[in-house]
Amino acid sequence: MNASLTLYIDSNYVSPYAMWAFVALREKRLSFAVQPVDLAARQHHDAAFGNRFLTGKVPALVHGEFALAESSAIIEYLEDVFPAPAHPPLYPADAQQRARARQIQAWLRSDLMALREERPTTVIFREPSPQPLSEAGRAAAEKLVRVAASLIGEGAGNLFDDWCIADTELALTLNRLVANGDPVPENLRRYVQAQWARPSVQSWLRREA
């Protein structure tokens, strides 16, 4: 399928969900345009935007005449429509590892709310927060570190043998702590640094279209 691709993202480049969709496109080695959306001006609440993408949210992807919102749906769509070996995979080939990667993705989107509120991605992309974590925030951070430590070995650079999109998602969530100077085990800090050095992530940080 050679129809053009356009990714709609937040104009401030701070949405983790937009970043994950962007990284997925880069890792698939696809050409695409970026269309920033001013969330503060509520551009995503325009009737035309909502009608096109159903949920009226970003990130959103246009592929030819097809429009799709929600980062997890976008990533799954890209994996289905642009499969390996023509395009690098976003998920492990092994069914159990693939299921585990999707479990991690779903968990990061649905849990750790106190951490996500107290360490928003602005601590990564703009400046750290001077506020200490609340009791609920510390509990969420401890849970994140405990789960990540069970998945990432001492010298491991990826969750599995090769990179997958869940690595970027887990690394960003850990980076809410790392970038803010909160306590994180050294092996997990190295994991975040390795994931952050990927060209696809660096492309997002440079705001490359």
ABEGO torsion letter per residue (X at the ends): XABBBBBBBBAAGABAAAAAAAAAAAAAGBBBBBBBBBAAAGAAABAAAAAAAGAGBOBBBBBEABBBBEAAAAAAAAAAABBOAABBBABBABAAAAAAAAAAAAAAAABGAAAAAABBAAAAABBBBABBBBAAAAAAAAAAAAAAAAABBAABABABABBBAAAAAAAAAAAAAAAAGBBBBAAAAAAAAAAAABAAAAAAAAGBX
